[in-house]
Structures are given as C-alpha cells and as structure tokens.
Amino acid sequence: MNIIYEGKPFELEEGIIGFQALKVLDPEKKKTALAFKQEGKLFDLSEPLKEGEVAFVTGEDPEGFEIMNHSCSHLMAQALMHLYPGCHFGFGPAIEEGFYYDVDFNGTVLRDTDFPAIEAEMKKLVKEAIPYRRKEVSQEEALEIFKDNPYKVEHIKELEGTISVYEQGDFKDLCRGPHVPNTSYLKHFKLLSLAGAYWRGDSKNKMLTRIYATCYPSEEALKEHLEILERRKANDHRRLGKELGLFMLSDYAPGMPFFLPKGQIVYNQLISYWREIHARYGYEEITTPTMMSRELWETSGHWDHYKDNMYTTKVDETDYAIKPMNCPGAILVYQNAIHSYRELPLRYGELGHVHRHEASGALNGLFRVRAFTQDDAHIMIRRDQIEEEVKNIMKLMDEAYDVFGLTYRIVLSTRPDDYIGEIEFWNQSEAALAAACKDSGHDFEINPGDGAFYGPKLDFKLKDSMGRTWQCGTIQLDVNLPHRFGCFYIDENGEKVEPVMLHRVVFGSVERFLGILIENYGGAFPTWLAPTQVALLPVNAEVHGDYAKKVEKELKDLGVRVLLDDSNEKLGYRLRNAQVNKIPFSLVIGDKEKELGQVTYRVYGQKDQITVSLDEFKALILSSIKEKRRY
C-alpha cells in the first residue's frame, strides 16, 4: 500500500493500523500522536489506513487539542458515574478552550468543593490507561445500551443509519470520535466551574448541571492557561466597569446598559473613530427609525422567523416592532431613489440602536444584552463588484483592528443545503470571497455548509490579549432581501437589475466591543480612549496650585481630558489613586516644575518619572492621541 507522509513515499502492508504505521513513519511521535488524518478526516490510531497521504495529530495541534478535550469529557463522565451512581448524561462536547458536560444528578446539588474528589477519581482512571474502543451499532442496539438514560434515548431516536459508540472500561457514550488511545494520555486536566443549562438550550426542558473543564498536553501548558484564567477574572469587564465608573445595569431595564459619564466618553471616542474611518472609506451615514410596522418585518421575513425575539406593540391598531436589526431600514433608504449602475457601490453606514429579547439567563454584562448599537453597513453592489468591494472592506477592518492591537483569523462559510439562488452565483461569490482574502494577504479557514441560506459570509475571529477569540466582524452576501423588497438599479442597457447586498459590521455591537476592550486592556485604555487622560498632582496645593491650574487650562484648551487633584491627601496617596483609576499620564507639579515651566510625568504601569517642559509634554500627549498609540 502506497502511503505519503510529510511529502515522502512509503510502502506499507495492506490493512496496517495507525499505531503500527506510526512506528514506521514517525516513531518519535508514538507517545504524543493522538489520531491520524486522511482525506480531511480524523481517525483513531486503532483504525486501518487507506492508500494516500497521512498525517498524525498531537495535542499541540488544534484538532488534537479538541480530541484530547473530548476524550477528557468522557473521562470525567466515567468518574462522575462512579461517584454519583444513577446520574444521567446529556451532551459533553469539546469547546474552544476545553470541554463541558451537561449532567442530570437527580436532585443532588454539585458544588465546586466537590471538584477535588472528582479530579481524584479521574486521576485514578488515568493511571489505569483504559483504552477507548469504538464500535458501530444499529439504532435498536443503541436504544438498548442507553435505555436508562432519557437524554441519550431522545438523541438516538433522531439519528439514522449506523451509530458509533465508544467504550472505556465500564463507561459507554454516543460519539463520532476519534479519541485518544487510552486514558493515560489525559494527565493534565482541571475542573473549572459550574453553570445551569437547560437540556438542549430550551427553557421548557429540565435544568442540567454543566461542568466546565479543560485538558492540556503538558503541565506547563495547563498552568499557563490557568494563569490566563486568573487574569481574566481580574479583568472582568463587569467588575472593572463598576470600579472605574464606566457603566451600570439596573433591574428596571434588564440587559439594557446605562453608560456613566466616564463610560460615555469611551463610547463616544469609539463612535468618533468609527465615523472618521468610514468617511475615509466612502461610506455615507444614515439613521433609520427605531420602530417600524409589522408589514415591513413581514416583507423582510423577520416577523415569521424572529418575532419571538422582537419587542412589539400596537400604534393606531397597527402592529409595530422595535427593530432587532438595521437591514430593512437601509433597504428603504436605497429605494428612496432610482439608482444607476454607475452609482454602485452605495455604502450606507448606520449606528443603529437595536433591541432583541434575549433570555434573562443569557444576559452577561456588556457581552450579552437586549439593547445595543450595531455598527452596521449595508452596501449595494453589482455582482461583478463583489471581490473588489470585499477587499475594500478588509482594508478597513485591518486598519480598525490594528488600532486596538487585535489580531484575527477569517472563516469562510459556504453554501448550505437550503440555499436560494443560482448555483453559479454561489460558486462565483465563494470564489470572490476567497480571492479577496488571498489578495489582501490573509489566510482563511472554510466552514462548509454554514453560510446563510441567502449567501456565503466571512467571519472575523478576533484574538485578545488573553488568548480568547471573539466573533465581531462579518461580511455577509445577501440576494434575499434585495429580492424580497424588489430592489433594482438601471444597468448600461437601461434594464432593471437586482443588486447584491453586503451586510457588514466591524465592532458588531459597540457595547460588546467596549466590553472586549475593557478586558483586553484590563481597564487601562490607551490615551485616546481613556476617560481621563491626565491626572494633575500639585505637591502642595497652596504653593503649586496656581501653576497646576495654568497647566490644566492649557491642556484642556487642546482638548485633553484632565483631572486636577489638589486635595489635601498626601502626594503618594494621590499618585496611587491615579494608578488605581488607570489614568495614562500622572503629572507631578513641584517647586522645580513651577520655577522652570516643566512637568514631571509618569506613564501608567511604568516606574520611570520623566521631567520635560510643558510644551514638550503637550506635543507628546497630542501625538499619542492623534496617532492612537496603545499606551
């Protein structure tokens, strides 16, 4: 059998399994390889190879990390089965940074104080090196195996064809796999937290206990991840938002944040930057009504598919809805005039305040809210303009995300089974999106079949300073809404032609993006965003106060946000207070500064104190603000 490994040809015996092939092809990986990959699919090392190219996956690879964590979810479930006989398991998938399992403990309340006992049982099972064995069964056999678990039975009844089951010792679970060879590969794990989760996310179903955990290929990697988790707790935007006076939440308006004066400054700076960059990239800003009639939402399709998440009311006996999204309003703006093909692309930008009825249990600070500002753009284009316009958008996104020090990866979601429109349009559109990524110098992943029914899309997955991934930017092609509303432009032959609409966001939700920035910066905003940019601290208010006020006035005249702290507290206390409030520059005014027209400044997070003339400092801070430096 001909095998290609790392570009080299090998002749292996027919039917050789992954373990045996590993010893021949790459013996150094025999203790770290978890599975093998052929033709884009992953297989257990106990499975036979096929002819062709093969690769081995380790825990250091993203796919290997997922395999390791999915296997560890089975390990944890086996330990729970031993410690809590009669518990029933729901779903236990791997997630981005670990895994979870939803469990029905039949009335037993699990607490995080129970974690050490569960981890001890897991470690015991790790030492036993219990193999993971896959077998295929019929639906009837699966129902018999899991007859005592109502959650598995419900799931099995939805499956068709052969069903795969994994066994490790006395534990069995439904699973496609693959898995690690045995439990000894799962030494470095940690149980993290508990949450409630309705079975299948439906509030009509029973609430299960969700246990979050993680597993890493080495003790060092696990330790590093746990340290990052501690940093995340310290940088929690809800805590920092309260401590720094940025925003508040109220039971009078659940999920609808109130921005306090300091938070409003940051919010306004984000909006100003959004307006500035969009003006440079050829966008025209519009505003559409917050509430529009049912008829509009029926035409757009939202009334039938999204009504339960919309806030509705009656006005003059007519049904109205508060907008959950801005798209239909932008369509009406487009239809306000007849457009020529020469006018396209038409780029409408809107900072629209939208409302969505999220479940109360899902609300989370600024990350999951019911009222937020969506930084939408709706771009009407000809089909031949798709690639060029997407490249233009990507340039804008590159510039915007770089300002905040955020990197990203791109995912291209392609045609789903229930797509509308011609197959040629889909093929051309997907090729145009891929080409735009390549031409812009960006790699991308493909998420097959995950596009909306009306068009493919690009999702921008941002990575923050603590390694988390956030879905913010999106470029979505849409032929559905223009068709529903009868949109057209006049082509060069005087004929009416339907345009393509591009939906596009950069921040996504301004509120959520602000929450991400709070945590990314740990509340220490760069100077241009900071609510207070300079803390002015006279050593003695009576002696140095007049000069301090002169400095304050000159800085404020330049638009710098200054806090003059001339209280009677000791200088050390006031300096610490400026640090606690994460003010970018602290300026000390003493005898020398007063006499020579100088200031002594200290940058937040640094120990050095630097003395310069007032004019030099003014030039320094203005350049920091203008260039949007990240300090």
Steps between C-alpha positions, in 0.01 A plus 500: 500500500642838396505762776623859483625644830647851525549501124690167488370173353485181711394146420298352790314174534130494415267557796768646729348698788601844623709373793705270279544763229615751760789275605619487140428853383579709808606300809584822691126578508389163636440650847346828386289415194130479582343420163574503129353697214421391146291670231408777744358257759632398841528138611590308817851357497339155524336548158659369176662744257392548141734554210606864459628786714493472879576738788517439874330737744643589844359695792694805383285516185157668514332177387702300751410742779132444414542121498677513836227710658216295356669188634539669838127576506444121480759450774321748727165335426641162596625643829159661564328168429714337770444779755135574426331175395178560310598838354404552136715664235388742230757643260872536575681669213845650467492880482762756406701486823391171651175312536179476698248231587133553582392261774172421677595415858142408597468757774858496628648850504856503375737770631851597404612363836422158349758553224803355690320167551398486132854587388642232732276238340601623154870470590438145618345416161792668321746269678300198383564595133152385399471465119238691300330247273263586217224279374213552260147399597151525359245744637325212680825389664580857603155541655559182700846613617373842618145400597541641853609845379206705366731763349698250293181319398350827372815570300528145360145516363607795285795314347491295183718216381791352690580657836848507652547432871822538698583286803768554760477236768154508655400828330325534163405812305356595166775662298637542149857516632787475457650470847841466659627140517449469877441705815873529581522769231286730717724581797475880498142611564311733730132540589417869482143604567131413518198644325138413438397399149160401372496174309557598137491868595120499531360666815203261481735210573669393823793698632819293499834565671769607257857430612772693317853363493813492288781264406844587360784293358747610770506624857667823384230571242225433755667727755534778244132470409393510866708814551323661203165406656602680818591808294161483335330499839702807599408667170131412509330793328207491744732552797719756325194679362378553854840586651586750225150651481443405135153344490223361716211257470158529660215260574273767355650427158655151495761457231492868407822667618525854637821681408635721778689820416842333478363209297319738268832665418649168392181415309509837322866456406420164341213656307715794388769264375235291319369811326847622408617174344172439317503847347849427363380173347208652316205425727198725541343497844125455535252470786185292478203484741520289813145370456334401174179325399431130489459519122868588457611211721271262314654605170851453640406161648586595858139485619472131414847392610602740777179631657560332839820701538339831402331758723162580349216743568191648337469856371163611357391135489804408290772259613846652532836354601811658646773410256723204589725587204555786260484329159137575395542869582807517277301336220234774529772766477630337181150490353450871564655571159567324172866405464724453198765230476754783503404590860585158637641408740277703732631472856252581777642505853269504801555503875155357564366438849338156490311289753484122526319299763780280631422245772559650843738217594720580200557867589862574583625854564570668166564170325137386474243778521152579377569850373814594310640710218590300193762661278338382180580570143283391210667521163314468173721365222497339159598135485822584321603726791492237776870419517622860477254623762587220742868593464407861580315386813792284608738795473269695730485210747877458495545865586230503767607186687867598487419821688381289794784249476261218410600223260251277324445194286237468227243226448319463166156340542375341180174390339255315730258232383202738514660771284301729270610646168701356213790265564716717269449800730609296802807364325600845375432663838697244700789528252487881525512492882792255493685711242443817703657332803802380302549831321487677838771272635276304735468126547154365571328186622195352331190415700311292242123536483478761777412801284157661528242367255528826304877530461851404616681703766835583655524505880787678671609325822687751715762392749552710814796537734390198704467260211123508471323501166211737432264505205470867403542589134288341229461541125177334384380480140124522459279456194191435711407843639555691174273247330233512772480878478524517121822702499659583167746724322502606136780334303688631198222368273226681691378170652402441863745269680488374861803607703685286753500629858804469725424507874811601690596579860839586650431532873184289475341648810663816630409396856648152463810635327548743789473207743766316301728806509453545877622144555765512227657811657416403859322836526822688412383661177746656257517877534261580215224287656561564870223689685766701683826540312704697751498510881650831611652480849646812667732404788350779711175658384572834667852532360466333162125533440510804271753342265305173506185689395695667218612156377143371533362787289760465226442126471121536503526769232665233284211259565688285751285346775662607828426429866658749742537328836598780740347335806674499839595133469868411491661493156569123525132433565394714203754331273366158604147621438596602146647153448190330643290697251743397224556858377759494217711797619558623855664846518670618817542875554760609757743787555727419207210450259340827606826694475611365161159454332532123500301191591616163631294220351461129560331265256249254647662167582855640484730608782711760320422867567603731217533878521438706185385850415126556489521558124681170453235318700221662300662381178547151649141449611350652186705266282397205722134591450527580130695183416276290729800339664425200719652649817 
